[in-house]
Amino acid sequence: MTLQPREGRIHGDHYLETTPETALWGFLPNRASAPVLNVDSGATVTIDTLSHEGILEDQGRDPVTYLAGFGVKATEVLEDSRAFAASDLSHSFDDGPHVVTGPIAVAGAEPGDLLRVDVLDLAIRAPYGFISNRHGYGALPGEFPEGTLRREDAHVLDPTSYGSNIHFTDVTENGGALYGNLRFGEGGRVRFPLRPFLGLMGVARDTDDAVPSVPPGDHGGNMDVNELQAGSSLYLPVQTAGALFYAGDPHYAQGDGEVALTALEAPLRATLRLTVLKDAAAHAAVGTIRNPFVETDTHWIPTGMDPDLNEAMKKAVRAAVVFLETTQGLPRATALAYLSAAGDFEVSQVVDAVKGVHCMIRKADFSA
């Protein structure tokens, strides 16, 4: 069940492995970043993404030893995870945790265009993952983790000194469906279905400054919108030549809010199609947008992001009104009335410094 790099079926026109040479740790590409792959518009790319869980400092930055504590054999530890953790790539525990693969330059992409990312396939790469709660983070910082403290001299050589609360979660199959198992006490278990998605997809920001991986924004990034499963599409406003797309933060499952800090974090093999949309095509697809926009077979999903959750909600409402006005022809007052009666505004996450809200608009409501 372990999907090692270069093994198994690779669906894309191109293949990108995550290595210290093809990825960043804790930061996103910017306009000065050199692409690790160049593709034509419409090309498909298979990316073996890595989870940060299992390689961080409070886990000893040694996945073989850390996972052995949960009964995982060395042969079930991903080779790319081992290589990444053992590299001399610098990382601070208080920087962003994410392993970010890319950037990928898409031919013809220019500022003002949209990059459409079609999520074609998401295959799990390991029969396990982690759900983590760390001091100073999550929806209840200062309250959780309970019963532990982070020492001022916390160091990778003593992973317990961080006081993190980390739940190993194994994956099992039942009736052809995959489930995560959160075990507790003497034989206790909570089982929930897997709904894999990439928590982090985006384009480079138009800046030479370092871009932390944690806060999402108009570039996309660490949005943690759990609707971005296989079959969905993400639309991103391009800021720099080539778009410079990247991906990471793979999840097997996440509840809206992601309240602990992480959800079920685990590695995925993602196959994506990257397509540049110019003026008319972009407008026809999603109207006038300035923020990431998600589409599934059944829903249109505008987003709103802000450090203040109330402001994130307002931004999501405004984005939804503009979408309905520019693509469906609704007067703005009618759009707001419809959203109040039938739109579902969901909290994407509250743990990434910049909080997220996304709006679920049913396509079926507009079929007439």
Salt bridges, closest charged atoms under 4 A:
GLU17 OE1 - ARG6 NH1 2.57
ASP48 OD1 - ARG125 NE 3.69
ASP48 OD1 - ARG269 NE 2.66
GLU53 OE2 - HIS52 NE2 3.49
GLU53 OE2 - ARG134 NH1 2.96
GLU57 OE2 - HIS91 ND1 2.90
ASP58 OD2 - ARG134 NE 2.65
ASP80 OD2 - ARG125 NH1 2.91
ASP94 OD1 - ARG150 NH1 2.97
ASP113 OD2 - LYS278 NZ 2.66
ASP118 OD2 - ARG116 NE 3.29
ASP118 OD2 - ARG273 NH1 3.61
ASP121 OD2 - HIS11 NE2 3.96
ASP153 OD1 - ARG151 NE 2.89
ASP158 OD2 - ARG151 NH2 3.19
ASP170 OD1 - ARG183 NE 2.76
ASP206 OD1 - ARG31 NH1 2.86
ASP208 OD1 - ARG31 NE 3.01
ASP218 OD1 - HIS219 ND1 3.86
ASP224 OD1 - HIS251 NE2 3.42
ASP249 OD2 - HIS251 NE2 3.77
GLU258 OE2 - HIS251 NE2 3.24
GLU265 OE1 - HIS52 NE2 3.96
GLU265 OE2 - HIS251 NE2 3.13
GLU295 OE2 - LYS363 NZ 2.77
ASP306 OD1 - LYS315 NZ 2.82
GLU311 OE2 - LYS314 NZ 3.41
GLU325 OE1 - ARG332 NH1 3.37
GLU346 OE1 - HIS358 NE2 3.04
ASP365 OD2 - ARG362 NH2 3.23
